[in-house]
Amino acid sequence: MKTNQLKQWAHFFLTYKFALDAVETKLNILNEEFQFIHDYNPIEHMKTRIKAPESVMQKLQRKGLPITLEDAKEHIRDIAGVRVICSFSTDIYQIVDMISKQSDVRVVELKDYVINPKPNGYQSIHLLIEIPVFLTDRTENVLVEIQIRTIAMDFWASLEHKIYYKFNEQIPPHIQDQLKGSADMIHLLDRQMLALNVEVQKHREQALK
């Protein structure tokens, strides 16, 4: 790849970094204001990542597409990603609602794997948004994927991911069954913790009267 092309690719990925910075700032502001108003923060922590250029190029190859900036922007939708971890399942939808109402955010796609988990038991919300990045000579609309899940869901997903690659993506059926059973227990745990939190809030409100 020529020097000029390398510079173009570097600038391309830089715009995704700027988009991630903007989304992270938005989420931090929303979390802090929510804390101020409600004395409670829905976001436990966040993690951002940008796909490596090699990974993007390999994905284009697997799709049978040319390795160009235009094709990467049009066909690879998860170059920039934010993972948001919450305490309770209701926090997930609170965050979706708050970020979706931002005037400069356009929701492109929402996949709800909380209400409709994947067959393996995976739960999360995948929110694909488009956000403007204001550069020196133009404005670029950049896609960012936001994954939102509870601590329990994230714990399960992290372990499942490790197991998936240990078995070279071919998990034996009996282990798949155990993972699905674990996902069901995670779902019950989330429900119990949410019910407990509701009960605590009731006692707190009564104490303030």
FIKERO-153756 format. One record per residue: residue in three letters; z, y, x of N, C-alpha, C in turn. Coordinates in Angstrom, 3 decimals. Layout:
# FIKERO-153756
["ala",[Z,Y,X],[Z,Y,X],[Z,Y,X]] ...
# end
This chain:
# FIKERO-153756
["met",[0.000,-1.195,0.853],[0.000,0.000,0.000],[0.000,1.249,0.891]] ["lys",[-0.869,2.203,0.595],[-1.002,3.406,1.399],[0.216,4.313,1.228]] ["thr",[0.391,5.221,2.216],[1.543,6.124,2.227],[1.612,6.952,0.948]] ["asn",[0.462,7.453,0.491],[0.421,8.270,-0.726],[0.848,7.468,-1.952]] ["gln",[0.397,6.199,-2.010],[0.779,5.328,-3.121],[2.270,5.018,-3.102]] ["leu",[2.803,4.775,-1.897],[4.231,4.514,-1.758],[5.052,5.699,-2.248]] ["lys",[4.587,6.897,-1.929],[5.293,8.105,-2.358],[5.245,8.247,-3.877]] ["gln",[4.101,7.906,-4.472],[3.974,7.968,-5.930],[4.921,6.981,-6.606]] ["trp",[5.006,5.767,-6.053],[5.910,4.763,-6.612],[7.366,5.203,-6.456]] ["ala",[7.697,5.793,-5.305],[9.062,6.270,-5.072],[9.431,7.365,-6.071]] ["his",[8.492,8.264,-6.324],[8.734,9.341,-7.292],[8.859,8.778,-8.705]] ["phe",[8.070,7.765,-9.004],[8.108,7.098,-10.306],[9.513,6.547,-10.573]] ["phe",[10.075,5.848,-9.586],[11.413,5.280,-9.755],[12.492,6.360,-9.756]] ["leu",[12.220,7.469,-9.080],[13.179,8.576,-9.070],[13.354,9.160,-10.473]] ["thr",[12.262,9.214,-11.249],[12.376,9.729,-12.623],[13.282,8.831,-13.472]] ["tyr",[13.264,7.526,-13.190],[14.149,6.615,-13.923],[15.609,6.823,-13.515]] ["lys",[15.823,7.155,-12.246],[17.183,7.480,-11.803],[17.689,8.720,-12.528]] ["phe",[16.810,9.729,-12.635],[17.196,10.959,-13.328],[17.520,10.659,-14.800]] ["ala",[16.720,9.786,-15.419],[16.960,9.415,-16.821],[18.313,8.716,-16.971]] ["leu",[18.615,7.817,-16.042],[19.914,7.130,-16.057],[21.060,8.122,-15.898]] ["asp",[20.887,9.072,-14.983],[21.914,10.102,-14.781],[22.170,10.874,-16.076]] ["ala",[21.081,11.212,-16.767],[21.194,11.977,-18.014],[21.906,11.169,-19.101]] ["val",[21.536,9.892,-19.223],[22.166,9.038,-20.247],[23.642,8.820,-19.927]] ["glu",[23.940,8.587,-18.655],[25.336,8.381,-18.254],[26.170,9.628,-18.548]] ["thr",[25.605,10.798,-18.280],[26.310,12.053,-18.573],[26.561,12.192,-20.066]] ["lys",[25.541,11.889,-20.877],[25.695,11.965,-22.335],[26.834,11.058,-22.817]] ["leu",[26.832,9.824,-22.324],[27.841,8.863,-22.754],[29.239,9.283,-22.309]] ["asn",[29.356,9.853,-21.115],[30.653,10.334,-20.637],[31.164,11.492,-21.492]] ["ile",[30.266,12.392,-21.852],[30.641,13.529,-22.703],[31.104,13.042,-24.075]] ["leu",[30.326,12.135,-24.674],[30.686,11.600,-25.988],[32.032,10.886,-25.939]] ["asn",[32.249,10.136,-24.872],[33.498,9.388,-24.732],[34.700,10.328,-24.579]] ["glu",[34.535,11.365,-23.757],[35.625,12.310,-23.534],[35.937,13.118,-24.795]] ["glu",[34.886,13.542,-25.517],[35.136,14.310,-26.742],[35.790,13.429,-27.801]] ["phe",[35.321,12.178,-27.901],[35.912,11.238,-28.858],[37.392,11.031,-28.527]] ["gln",[37.700,10.922,-27.250],[39.093,10.786,-26.807],[39.911,11.998,-27.227]] ["phe",[39.334,13.191,-27.066],[40.032,14.443,-27.402],[40.311,14.537,-28.901]] ["ile",[39.306,14.176,-29.715],[39.430,14.304,-31.169],[40.294,13.199,-31.772]] ["his",[40.045,11.967,-31.327],[40.679,10.811,-31.967],[41.793,10.160,-31.138]] ["asp",[42.036,10.707,-29.941],[43.037,10.133,-29.041],[42.738,8.662,-28.755]] ["tyr",[41.467,8.403,-28.550],[41.026,7.017,-28.320],[39.637,7.052,-27.709]] ["asn",[39.403,6.277,-26.643],[38.071,6.259,-26.018],[37.373,4.930,-26.294]] ["pro",[36.201,4.954,-26.940],[35.496,3.714,-27.273],[34.863,3.010,-26.081]] ["ile",[34.618,3.741,-24.976],[33.962,3.146,-23.812],[35.000,2.792,-22.752]] ["glu",[35.045,1.512,-22.384],[35.948,1.074,-21.317],[35.357,1.403,-19.947]] ["his",[34.097,1.003,-19.742],[33.409,1.360,-18.511],[31.907,1.163,-18.677]] ["met",[31.151,1.684,-17.729],[29.690,1.606,-17.759],[29.164,1.159,-16.396]] ["lys",[27.988,0.573,-16.431],[27.307,0.184,-15.195],[25.824,0.473,-15.365]] ["thr",[25.222,1.134,-14.383],[23.795,1.454,-14.450],[23.039,0.662,-13.387]] ["arg",[21.762,0.433,-13.658],[20.919,-0.236,-12.663],[19.450,0.116,-12.886]] ["ile",[18.698,0.122,-11.793],[17.243,0.304,-11.837],[16.616,-0.939,-11.210]] ["lys",[15.620,-1.492,-11.878],[14.929,-2.665,-11.336],[14.311,-2.327,-9.978]] ["ala",[14.355,-3.288,-9.083],[13.715,-3.106,-7.779],[12.202,-3.060,-7.957]] ["pro",[11.498,-2.272,-7.141],[10.032,-2.201,-7.250],[9.379,-3.580,-7.215]] ["glu",[9.900,-4.473,-6.344],[9.329,-5.825,-6.247],[9.460,-6.569,-7.573]] ["ser",[10.595,-6.391,-8.231],[10.847,-7.049,-9.507],[9.891,-6.545,-10.588]] ["val",[9.636,-5.242,-10.596],[8.699,-4.640,-11.559],[7.288,-5.163,-11.313]] ["met",[6.895,-5.216,-10.052],[5.549,-5.694,-9.710],[5.376,-7.168,-10.082]] ["gln",[6.411,-7.980,-9.822],[6.354,-9.400,-10.185],[6.237,-9.583,-11.693]] ["lys",[6.944,-8.725,-12.439],[6.892,-8.813,-13.897],[5.497,-8.456,-14.413]] ["leu",[4.870,-7.466,-13.791],[3.495,-7.106,-14.158],[2.546,-8.274,-13.878]] ["gln",[2.749,-8.933,-12.737],[1.913,-10.088,-12.382],[2.070,-11.216,-13.399]] ["arg",[3.334,-11.480,-13.807],[3.579,-12.543,-14.786],[2.925,-12.237,-16.122]] ["lys",[2.822,-10.961,-16.425],[2.181,-10.539,-17.675],[0.662,-10.481,-17.540]] ["gly",[0.164,-10.727,-16.329],[-1.276,-10.672,-16.093],[-1.830,-9.268,-16.107]] ["leu",[-1.014,-8.303,-15.697],[-1.407,-6.893,-15.728],[-1.617,-6.341,-14.316]] ["pro",[-2.428,-5.308,-14.175],[-2.626,-4.681,-12.860],[-1.325,-4.036,-12.383]] ["ile",[-1.140,-3.998,-11.076],[0.070,-3.375,-10.521],[-0.206,-1.887,-10.332]] ["thr",[-0.036,-1.144,-11.418],[-0.242,0.301,-11.390],[0.953,0.992,-12.028]] ["leu",[1.127,2.267,-11.706],[2.216,3.048,-12.293],[2.062,3.145,-13.806]] ["glu",[0.814,3.310,-14.247],[0.555,3.448,-15.683],[0.966,2.185,-16.437]] ["asp",[0.626,1.024,-15.877],[0.979,-0.233,-16.542],[2.483,-0.500,-16.489]] ["ala",[3.100,-0.115,-15.391],[4.558,-0.280,-15.281],[5.265,0.560,-16.336]] ["lys",[4.826,1.810,-16.505],[5.458,2.693,-17.482],[5.226,2.210,-18.909]] ["glu",[4.035,1.691,-19.179],[3.689,1.295,-20.547],[4.250,-0.071,-20.931]] ["his",[4.303,-0.998,-19.986],[4.598,-2.386,-20.349],[5.968,-2.911,-19.887]] ["ile",[6.600,-2.240,-18.927],[7.919,-2.683,-18.462],[8.963,-1.734,-19.053]] ["arg",[9.721,-2.239,-20.010],[10.594,-1.345,-20.778],[12.048,-1.365,-20.320]] ["asp",[12.352,-2.190,-19.320],[13.749,-2.291,-18.889],[13.916,-1.918,-17.418]] ["ile",[13.119,-0.963,-16.967],[13.227,-0.525,-15.572],[14.598,0.122,-15.331]] ["ala",[15.005,0.951,-16.269],[16.316,1.609,-16.179],[17.239,1.029,-17.242]] ["gly",[18.449,0.680,-16.845],[19.370,0.077,-17.799],[20.797,0.573,-17.626]] ["val",[21.498,0.678,-18.751],[22.919,1.022,-18.765],[23.648,-0.053,-19.555]] ["arg",[24.710,-0.581,-18.984],[25.555,-1.524,-19.713],[26.852,-0.820,-20.055]] ["val",[27.145,-0.760,-21.348],[28.341,-0.086,-21.840],[29.308,-1.141,-22.371]] ["ile",[30.526,-1.131,-21.863],[31.525,-2.120,-22.254],[32.598,-1.437,-23.108]] ["cys",[32.850,-2.021,-24.280],[33.807,-1.471,-25.242],[34.993,-2.417,-25.417]] ["ser",[36.039,-1.917,-26.070],[37.191,-2.759,-26.377],[36.941,-3.605,-27.618]] ["phe",[36.378,-2.965,-28.667],[36.255,-3.625,-29.960],[34.815,-3.581,-30.473]] ["ser",[34.476,-4.549,-31.328],[33.111,-4.642,-31.845],[32.706,-3.400,-32.629]] ["thr",[33.660,-2.762,-33.311],[33.325,-1.539,-34.068],[32.920,-0.395,-33.141]] ["asp",[33.432,-0.415,-31.901],[33.058,0.613,-30.924],[31.565,0.576,-30.629]] ["ile",[31.002,-0.629,-30.651],[29.581,-0.804,-30.342],[28.731,0.064,-31.269]] ["tyr",[29.004,-0.036,-32.559],[28.195,0.697,-33.539],[28.519,2.188,-33.526]] ["gln",[29.748,2.526,-33.156],[30.131,3.934,-33.008],[29.290,4.584,-31.909]] ["ile",[29.126,3.873,-30.813],[28.353,4.400,-29.681],[26.873,4.487,-30.032]] ["val",[26.351,3.455,-30.707],[24.946,3.480,-31.150],[24.708,4.704,-32.028]] ["asp",[25.624,4.954,-32.951],[25.488,6.090,-33.878],[25.523,7.419,-33.129]] ["met",[26.465,7.553,-32.189],[26.614,8.827,-31.475],[25.408,9.119,-30.586]] ["ile",[24.940,8.126,-29.841],[23.814,8.362,-28.928],[22.520,8.566,-29.703]] ["ser",[22.373,7.898,-30.851],[21.155,8.014,-31.654],[21.016,9.393,-32.292]] ["lys",[22.150,10.079,-32.485],[22.130,11.394,-33.134],[21.832,12.531,-32.158]] ["gln",[21.728,12.226,-30.881],[21.403,13.260,-29.897],[19.991,13.781,-30.161]] ["ser",[19.844,15.093,-30.184],[18.564,15.700,-30.583],[17.414,15.393,-29.625]] ["asp",[17.725,15.124,-28.364],[16.653,14.860,-27.396],[16.500,13.363,-27.105]] ["val",[17.110,12.531,-27.936],[17.003,11.083,-27.778],[16.149,10.510,-28.907]] ["arg",[15.176,9.695,-28.542],[14.373,8.993,-29.554],[14.641,7.502,-29.438]] ["val",[15.119,6.920,-30.536],[15.364,5.481,-30.544],[14.037,4.756,-30.726]] ["val",[13.672,3.950,-29.754],[12.407,3.217,-29.779],[12.600,1.853,-30.430]] ["glu",[13.728,1.209,-30.122],[13.962,-0.147,-30.624],[15.453,-0.455,-30.588]] ["leu",[15.898,-1.213,-31.577],[17.284,-1.680,-31.594],[17.298,-3.164,-31.914]] ["lys",[17.871,-3.958,-31.008],[18.016,-5.397,-31.234],[19.506,-5.699,-31.370]] ["asp",[19.888,-6.198,-32.538],[21.294,-6.461,-32.818],[21.601,-7.950,-32.653]] ["tyr",[22.100,-8.294,-31.453],[22.507,-9.671,-31.202],[24.000,-9.882,-31.473]] ["val",[24.631,-8.874,-32.104],[26.021,-9.033,-32.526],[26.045,-9.656,-33.916]] ["ile",[25.286,-9.055,-34.830],[25.162,-9.627,-36.174],[24.317,-10.900,-36.140]] ["asn",[23.289,-10.883,-35.297],[22.402,-12.052,-35.174],[22.382,-12.535,-33.717]] ["pro",[23.402,-13.304,-33.303],[23.462,-13.768,-31.911],[22.256,-14.635,-31.551]] ["lys",[21.941,-14.675,-30.255],[20.896,-15.574,-29.772],[21.362,-17.018,-29.951]] ["pro",[20.427,-17.981,-29.985],[20.801,-19.388,-30.193],[21.857,-19.904,-29.215]] ["asn",[21.876,-19.362,-27.990],[22.858,-19.824,-27.000],[24.240,-19.200,-27.204]] ["gly",[24.341,-18.249,-28.158],[25.621,-17.601,-28.437],[25.740,-16.188,-27.909]] ["tyr",[24.749,-15.730,-27.152],[24.775,-14.381,-26.561],[24.904,-13.311,-27.622]] ["gln",[25.819,-12.360,-27.381],[26.024,-11.238,-28.296],[25.973,-9.912,-27.544]] ["ser",[25.285,-8.955,-28.103],[25.192,-7.616,-27.528],[24.264,-6.794,-28.410]] ["ile",[24.320,-5.497,-28.277],[23.312,-4.609,-28.863],[22.407,-4.152,-27.731]] ["his",[21.097,-4.243,-27.940],[20.131,-3.710,-26.985],[19.449,-2.515,-27.648]] ["leu",[19.740,-1.348,-27.127],[19.195,-0.111,-27.675],[18.217,0.474,-26.660]] ["leu",[16.945,0.571,-27.046],[15.924,1.160,-26.174],[15.681,2.589,-26.636]] ["ile",[15.954,3.534,-25.737],[15.767,4.934,-26.092],[14.766,5.599,-25.142]] ["glu",[14.211,6.714,-25.608],[13.337,7.542,-24.769],[14.016,8.889,-24.610]] ["ile",[14.113,9.345,-23.365],[14.814,10.594,-23.080],[13.946,11.459,-22.165]] ["pro",[13.904,12.782,-22.390],[13.089,13.641,-21.524],[13.759,13.888,-20.177]] ["val",[12.958,13.857,-19.129],[13.423,14.209,-17.790],[12.635,15.442,-17.363]] ["phe",[13.331,16.522,-17.087],[12.686,17.794,-16.772],[12.509,17.917,-15.256]] ["leu",[11.260,17.742,-14.831],[10.921,17.815,-13.406],[10.454,19.218,-13.049]] ["thr",[10.110,19.430,-11.795],[9.742,20.777,-11.350],[8.455,21.286,-11.991]] ["asp",[7.523,20.365,-12.290],[6.228,20.805,-12.804],[5.861,20.226,-14.168]] ["arg",[6.748,19.380,-14.740],[6.424,18.766,-16.031],[7.659,18.081,-16.608]] ["thr",[7.507,17.617,-17.848],[8.561,16.844,-18.493],[8.062,15.424,-18.699]] ["glu",[8.829,14.459,-18.241],[8.482,13.045,-18.412],[9.419,12.428,-19.444]] ["asn",[8.844,11.705,-20.405],[9.653,10.955,-21.358],[9.849,9.548,-20.804]] ["val",[11.106,9.192,-20.563],[11.423,7.955,-19.835],[12.235,7.010,-20.724]] ["leu",[11.886,5.724,-20.652],[12.610,4.708,-21.416],[13.850,4.237,-20.654]] ["val",[14.943,4.111,-21.393],[16.185,3.560,-20.838],[16.725,2.533,-21.828]] ["glu",[17.075,1.353,-21.316],[17.682,0.337,-22.167],[19.199,0.421,-22.043]] ["ile",[19.876,0.499,-23.189],[21.340,0.524,-23.206],[21.823,-0.772,-23.847]] ["gln",[22.582,-1.549,-23.095],[23.217,-2.753,-23.636],[24.678,-2.417,-23.908]] ["ile",[25.109,-2.701,-25.142],[26.482,-2.358,-25.533],[27.168,-3.619,-26.030]] ["arg",[28.319,-3.934,-25.451],[29.040,-5.154,-25.832],[30.533,-4.988,-25.566]] ["thr",[31.322,-5.874,-26.136],[32.763,-5.835,-25.898],[33.095,-6.471,-24.548]] ["ile",[34.348,-6.305,-24.132],[34.813,-6.919,-22.884],[34.640,-8.437,-22.955]] ["ala",[35.002,-9.007,-24.111],[34.912,-10.459,-24.286],[33.457,-10.927,-24.223]] ["met",[32.561,-10.205,-24.891],[31.140,-10.547,-24.866],[30.584,-10.460,-23.452]] ["asp",[31.020,-9.447,-22.709],[30.522,-9.251,-21.351],[31.025,-10.356,-20.432]] ["phe",[32.269,-10.780,-20.623],[32.838,-11.883,-19.849],[31.995,-13.146,-20.035]] ["trp",[31.673,-13.456,-21.296],[30.872,-14.649,-21.589],[29.476,-14.525,-20.991]] ["ala",[28.835,-13.371,-21.194],[27.455,-13.172,-20.725],[27.358,-13.277,-19.203]] ["ser",[28.365,-12.761,-18.498],[28.355,-12.808,-17.034],[28.439,-14.244,-16.535]] ["leu",[29.320,-15.046,-17.140],[29.456,-16.439,-16.732],[28.214,-17.256,-17.108]] ["glu",[27.674,-17.003,-18.296],[26.467,-17.715,-18.735],[25.310,-17.435,-17.784]] ["his",[25.214,-16.192,-17.333],[24.144,-15.789,-16.411],[24.242,-16.568,-15.093]] ["lys",[25.480,-16.705,-14.588],[25.687,-17.436,-13.334],[25.337,-18.919,-13.500]] ["ile",[25.769,-19.498,-14.612],[25.478,-20.912,-14.885],[23.973,-21.126,-15.037]] ["tyr",[23.305,-20.192,-15.722],[21.863,-20.263,-15.964],[21.090,-20.406,-14.655]] ["tyr",[21.483,-19.611,-13.648],[20.760,-19.650,-12.376],[21.216,-20.791,-11.470]] ["lys",[22.451,-21.248,-11.650],[22.904,-22.399,-10.873],[22.107,-23.648,-11.231]] ["phe",[21.715,-23.732,-12.507],[20.935,-24.882,-12.970],[19.433,-24.589,-12.950]] ["asn",[19.059,-23.524,-12.220],[17.642,-23.167,-12.097],[16.987,-23.015,-13.464]] ["glu",[17.719,-22.346,-14.366],[17.247,-21.994,-15.715],[17.111,-23.198,-16.648]] ["gln",[17.560,-24.392,-16.195],[17.480,-25.594,-17.031],[18.890,-26.149,-17.250]] ["ile",[19.635,-25.544,-18.162],[21.019,-25.946,-18.409],[21.041,-27.243,-19.215]] ["pro",[21.783,-28.260,-18.757],[21.878,-29.521,-19.518],[22.403,-29.281,-20.936]] ["pro",[21.924,-30.064,-21.912],[22.301,-29.858,-23.318],[23.809,-29.833,-23.572]] ["his",[24.576,-30.714,-22.900],[26.018,-30.755,-23.172],[26.714,-29.483,-22.680]] ["ile",[26.184,-28.880,-21.607],[26.747,-27.611,-21.120],[26.327,-26.468,-22.041]] ["gln",[25.100,-26.526,-22.557],[24.655,-25.537,-23.547],[25.573,-25.551,-24.770]] ["asp",[25.931,-26.757,-25.216],[26.813,-26.887,-26.377],[28.190,-26.275,-26.091]] ["gln",[28.690,-26.521,-24.875],[29.999,-25.958,-24.517],[29.941,-24.433,-24.424]] ["leu",[28.842,-23.922,-23.899],[28.675,-22.462,-23.832],[28.620,-21.852,-25.224]] ["lys",[27.901,-22.519,-26.140],[27.818,-22.026,-27.517],[29.205,-22.057,-28.162]] ["gly",[29.973,-23.138,-27.905],[31.331,-23.217,-28.437],[32.211,-22.108,-27.886]] ["ser",[32.033,-21.796,-26.606],[32.793,-20.703,-25.985],[32.420,-19.361,-26.607]] ["ala",[31.126,-19.184,-26.908],[30.670,-17.941,-27.545],[31.294,-17.779,-28.927]] ["asp",[31.429,-18.897,-29.656],[32.069,-18.845,-30.972],[33.539,-18.441,-30.848]] ["met",[34.205,-18.952,-29.804],[35.609,-18.579,-29.578],[35.735,-17.105,-29.205]] ["ile",[34.759,-16.622,-28.410],[34.737,-15.203,-28.038],[34.605,-14.342,-29.292]] ["his",[33.756,-14.777,-30.218],[33.558,-14.039,-31.472],[34.863,-13.987,-32.273]] ["leu",[35.567,-15.102,-32.349],[36.849,-15.139,-33.057],[37.881,-14.246,-32.368]] ["leu",[37.886,-14.267,-31.039],[38.811,-13.426,-30.281],[38.563,-11.949,-30.564]] ["asp",[37.288,-11.547,-30.580],[36.943,-10.151,-30.888],[37.440,-9.765,-32.275]] ["arg",[37.268,-10.652,-33.242],[37.723,-10.369,-34.609],[39.239,-10.241,-34.669]] ["gln",[39.947,-11.110,-33.954],[41.408,-11.064,-33.955],[41.922,-9.777,-33.297]] ["met",[41.304,-9.399,-32.187],[41.724,-8.186,-31.486],[41.429,-6.941,-32.312]] ["leu",[40.308,-6.952,-33.043],[39.977,-5.834,-33.917],[41.000,-5.721,-35.043]] ["ala",[41.364,-6.865,-35.649],[42.365,-6.873,-36.730],[43.711,-6.375,-36.212]] ["leu",[44.061,-6.788,-35.000],[45.312,-6.339,-34.384],[45.295,-4.836,-34.155]] ["asn",[44.160,-4.316,-33.691],[44.040,-2.875,-33.454],[44.163,-2.084,-34.753]] ["val",[43.558,-2.593,-35.828],[43.662,-1.941,-37.145],[45.117,-1.891,-37.588]] ["glu",[45.832,-2.988,-37.376],[47.245,-3.062,-37.747],[48.083,-2.061,-36.944]] ["val",[47.799,-1.957,-35.666],[48.513,-1.004,-34.806],[48.263,0.426,-35.269]] ["gln",[47.010,0.728,-35.623],[46.661,2.074,-36.092],[47.401,2.418,-37.381]] ["lys",[47.544,1.430,-38.272],[48.277,1.661,-39.524],[49.733,2.028,-39.247]] ["his",[50.365,1.283,-38.358],[51.754,1.557,-38.003],[51.888,2.925,-37.356]] ["arg",[50.896,3.256,-36.535],[50.922,4.555,-35.855],[50.813,5.705,-36.855]] ["glu",[49.907,5.563,-37.825],[49.730,6.591,-38.844],[50.975,6.756,-39.697]] ["gln",[51.624,5.625,-40.038],[52.839,5.672,-40.839],[53.982,6.346,-40.080]] ["ala",[54.025,6.124,-38.780],[55.079,6.709,-37.963],[54.937,8.222,-37.848]] ["leu",[53.688,8.711,-37.971],[53.422,10.147,-37.856],[53.685,10.891,-39.173]] ["lys",[53.836,10.152,-40.284],[54.057,10.796,-41.583],[55.487,11.318,-41.697]] 
# end
